[in-house]
Amino acid sequence: MVMDKLLRMGEGRKAKQTQKIVDEVNALADAMAALSDEQLQGKTDEFRARLADGADVDDLQVEAFAVVREAAWRVLKQRPYDVQVFGGIALHNGNIAEMKTGEGKTLTSTMPVYLNALAGNGVHIVTVNEYLAKRDAEWMGRVHNWLGLTVGVVHSGQTKDNKRQAYACDITYGTNNEFGFDYLRDNMAWDKRLQVQRGHFFALVDEVDSILVDEARTPLIISGPAEQSADLYQVFARRVAPNLTKGEEGDRPGEATGDYVVDEAKRTVAITEEGVAKVEQLLGIDNMYESVNTPLIHHLQNALKAKELFKRDREYIVVDGEVKIVDENTGRVLDGRRYSEGLHQSIEAKEGVKVKEENQTLATITLQNYYRTYDKLAGMTGTAKTEEVEFLEIYSLGVVEVPTNRPIQRDDRADLIYKTEAAKFQAVADEIAERHEAGQPLLIGTTSVEKSEYLANLLTKMGIRHEVLNAKNHAREAQIVAQAGRLNAVTVSTNMAGRGTDIVLGGNAEEVARHEVARLPEDTPQEERDAAYFEAIERLEPEFKAEGEKVKELGGLYVIGTERHESRRVDNQLRGRSGRQGDPGTSRFFLSLEDDLMRLFNASAVERIMTRLKIPEDVPIEHKLVTKAVANAQRQVESLNFDRRKNVLKYDDVMNEQRKVVYGARQDLLEGEHDTVRDLAQGYVEDTVEGVVDEHCPPGVYPEEWDLDGLAERLQLVYDTAFDFGTLDLETIDREKLVDLLIDDAFDAYERREEEVGGDEAMREIERRVILSVVDRKWREHLYEMDALRDGIGLRAVGQRDPLTEYQREAYDSFVAMMSGVKEEATTYFFRLPVKTDEGSDAEGNGAAGTAGGDRPAEGAPKDGAATRIEKAIPLGDQGKREARLTYKAGAAAGSASYAVSGGSSTSSVQTDASGRSVEQKADGSTVRRVASGDTYRAEDKVGRNDPCPCGSGKKFKKCHGLDEA
């Protein structure tokens, strides 16, 4: 309550300041209308020139908004209302503009987007799906293009070149996933020319509550294959889980019944002692909690969650033998997404479809931290006030309520509650039949695919024509919703109908016109498309408006909710489809005591009342106390979900600091000049030498107790040291002096190494590529360790230790160890990466360089030529299961370098220098094949036992790969 009051302090003053700017924009309307098209379009160059001369975007706000307002009228025949200008000002100031359904959020966005795009840093507009991204880019893009700004769209399936062009535009439309995953992919790129984004200046998020709240618990994860047997998922799904019995939680710990208990509110499953014993019997093991059996616990948890908490046609659907996740808030299929940590595989095994391989995290970020990378953030939605505290606390975003252009006339009726779900749906069907007979359009919202199909079957039996909109037929979403306001229309929908497309009484002429234009041939000029669009609107509007008047006489759109959602926002979104722009409308929710929300929270009191009063199943109760109980239940769930999101953020904040260090270092390497790379590499050498000295000559230990022999051997593994330890005077030497001497020795060796590989440029590129490769592999291994730590950290609470504090401490220790390992391993590669001088090696290059992820280098990549070619496999974690391939080919001058980190799933190749031989070695070192000038090495091509090993380790052949032939 205190926070609510604080949030509202000063709102009146801010509203007055905003209205003053609106009045100033209005004052320029006549002046802008008097300008010719060329003069109005010329304002963009004028604004950019003023920004270049030192003006701030705030200085241009009033004039820029007036320009866009006039341009929208000339291009779209739509002039933003004062309330839309009001909302645009709120967005420019970095707030969330709460604008009711039908108030024109899309048109509102044009003004702040144009203003901020003038700076040339790129504006990202985030939508909830690709259809809306493409629609809005084409629709509002006409205004921006007319004013001289470029507009692009990023979507799945694009090539990197196309994405790069889209991000290079002044304004870029796309979905939440595309922006986030492109960010992660850019931070896995091996060359700056392979990155697509160009920074994070200003993001405007449409349906901001859906993205920043509903999806905030779902981190973005890029993953790669991990070693997990699909057989285990089958065993637990088919043999173990079905044979375990669900029980109930006891009054005291240890008194639970059955083999496991389920907490649906918290979405958890807990195995009982009886359950453990049964699982051990089913699997034929003695102790499931022995360390060797630890993975089985994870499989068991997932199998039980898949059985009890994840239901087909509710949390997911099965299409063409694939399990596809359904967004609980929108009802849309989340293509390409999979549940993590083996849960998706457990569901696949339960459903009897092919179990796809489990993945290991390669890069990840939560949405909270992704959107924090933007210098400026704003958002639009029809429902934000209920989450105002969260927006302020997590994102530092204020919520500004934008007044409606016309007063809302919708009649929001009290909830009706039935005893059973069957009685509720029959009552809904009867209500639909009554209103449909009169011709009133109805939109019925359901919470799952399963429920929407159940109701659709009831309507079919009653002979009522209807449309069904759910995850199984989402492709027609815009067409169905656009016509949901016509006479006699009955639309049964999941929550996906709550966002994106306006339901206009009588029919949405603009949406129909857009679909007509979309069917034109792809090569149709834009002028012809515009003419066809306006012709269609002119043709359709009279018919649709006349029909709309008839619908108004019938009471407007009737929205029926068949179940309360966990979030009041989603319910409000559904209600908001009716009564847009001052139209009449009605909304009502039909509930039952068997609904999930009622069943989990506060339903028992209502059920006792209904039983005591002997109310029949088909007779509802309608009372303020019941409505209040439902609202309290929703507040409980919202509070629980907010706590979960905050908890996710607390843990990810730990990783976020580490992520910023790693990604920042990578970007410095990709963008850095040669001196920057050299300084970093030499810093690695210094730290590595000092670390090795610490191991063998620890601080506080007398020099005569130092392990100098061990130190010499250890340094020899890193580089060919020329230091003579026999010359040390142990009576006068101190540790700091020893470190300085050895660093000087290492730098001398480094200079020799630089000459050996072909000079300064070649060495800098080797340093750059080696560091990138090692950092990436170590980071992936670190993420894997952090996943494992996070999975088990909750158990620390049993020992009276705070899990978050423990996670922070161990994550820090692990990160420090990782960075130390990066430095030493990279330093070893600097010195030990073998080199082969090969004049005129064009034929050997075989074309363009390969890169991680199979991308071709961007245009301008160096060409093959007479070069030094170096190849070395640097494993990418998981005991060398995988390796990423990267090839760099330097310029044509003799002696320049070509460097490749290459590999496959089981082997890695190394080309060496002086002997002209190369080594192809299995990741486990088990087999070795040597190649000279492309010919297969034969047994008779012997290397002397005391010769240096061709692998470049620095050891004698007999002590290295010669062991394989001994």
Beta strands, then each sheet from edge to edge (+ up, - down):
strand 1: 96-98
strand 2: 123-127
strand 3: 151-153
strand 4: 171-175
strand 5: 202-206
strand 6: 220-225
strand 7: 260-263
strand 8: 268-271
strand 9: 316-319
strand 10: 322-325
strand 11: 359-365
strand 12: 376-381
strand 13: 399-401
strand 14: 409-412
strand 15: 416-418
strand 16: 442-445
strand 17: 467-469
strand 18: 490-493
strand 19: 557-561
strand 20: 584-592
strand 21: 836-838
strand 22: 867-872
strand 23: 886-889
strand 24: 897-901
strand 25: 907-911
strand 26: 917-922
strand 27: 928-932
strand 28: 935-936
sheet 1: 3+ 4+ 2+ 5+ 12+ 1+ 13+
sheet 2: 6+ 11-
sheet 3: 7+ 8-
sheet 4: 9+ 10-
sheet 5: 14+ 20+ 15+
sheet 6: 14+ 20+ 19+ 16+ 18+ 17+
sheet 7: 21+ 22- 24- 23+
sheet 8: 25+ 26- 27+ 28-
end
